[in-house]
Amino acid sequence: MRAVALDYETRTLDRVDIPDPKPPESGEALIRVLATGVCGTDRDLAEFRFGYPPPGEHHLVLGHEALGQVVATGPEVAALKPGDWVAPMVRRACSPACLSCARGRSDLCLTGRYTERGIMGAHGYFCQYAKDRAADLVPVPPEIVDVAVLAEPLSVVEKAVEMGLRLHPGRPETALILGAGTIGILSALLLRELGLSVVVLSAEPPDSSRAALLRDAGFEYTNVPGPRAGLIIEATGSPAAAMAGLASLDPLGVLIILGAPRSEGELPLRDLLVGNRVIAGSVNSGPGHWAAAMRHLGVFDRRFLNRLITRMPFDAFHESIAGAPAGTPKVIHIFD
């Protein structure tokens, strides 16, 4: 079957032919992949900045944001049946399982020996068919199928927002989102839904398509640092932006880091101490966050969600992964 993969020997991105999955065994389900999303993680992987293939192999099938439909199930699968729509979770537990993984929270893995489909040590979903444990497949309500590939990035946002609100000793009324990509825009939608006043700060000029998109949805957009907030979500991947965000934290404020890579810098320890401010990192998401993402996709304005998406055919992967990102925040490849 067709797949899009990275070859770690030749350091190339290309279409490959791989064997079809074997029939599902006990507790497993076979899915037909209908769509897969592309994000900055895929582009970083294609530059071989991180990630690795499964043991004993030299290629890694990409795709960690996916929508599929169940084709068949193995014995002892009661929650799914053929025809059901599903989205696969990304991370798989370490083995032997640490305390976090043993309780179903591989997003909080204590050992770092987890695998991630399409990222680290396990093939992803940029292929025609895939097999998973049924427990790793999240049911998708049929009415949100057209935007369900957004569930993976939204689940990451759900966890980050939950953490930020939990760490704040009061209740923040204002939020600042750093970055106008998929994660940033979904963060703005969720925080507004939860009752916060939201400003989005990003490097794009005010007349850019993403700035116009946000204003059309009723958000305040700026590319000039300055707005202050009780909760800040960093979704830029820029260490400089993350450090600048600290200067915008209100007393008691919380800064959640989602995108900044490894970097060096000086933390304003006195400001953190005197202002009771908090900095925390968040990655991946747990089953509860996925369930919340599905609920909120059903609440958010569907027309706006579809405006976030550019749909491309399967074979246009070089354009979306190796080329420049599209003007819209999210590229989704539709499989024929």
Secondary structure as UniProt FT lines:
FT   STRAND          2..7
FT   TURN            8..11
FT   STRAND          12..17
FT   TURN            26..27
FT   STRAND          28..38
FT   HELIX           40..46
FT   TURN            47..48
FT   TURN            55..56
FT   STRAND          59..61
FT   STRAND          65..73
FT   TURN            75..76
FT   TURN            82..83
FT   STRAND          85..88
FT   STRAND          91..92
FT   HELIX           99..102
FT   TURN            103..104
FT   HELIX           106..108
FT   STRAND          115..117
FT   TURN            118..119
FT   STRAND          120..122
FT   STRAND          129..133
FT   HELIX           134..136
FT   STRAND          137..139
FT   HELIX           142..150
FT   HELIX           151..167
FT   STRAND          174..178
FT   HELIX           182..193
FT   TURN            194..195
FT   STRAND          197..201
FT   TURN            206..207
FT   HELIX           209..216
FT   TURN            217..218
FT   STRAND          220..222
FT   STRAND          229..234
FT   HELIX           239..246
FT   TURN            247..248
FT   STRAND          249..257
FT   HELIX           269..274
FT   TURN            275..276
FT   STRAND          278..281
FT   HELIX           287..297
FT   TURN            298..299
FT   HELIX           302..307
FT   STRAND          309..313
FT   HELIX           314..316
FT   HELIX           318..322
FT   STRAND          330..334
//
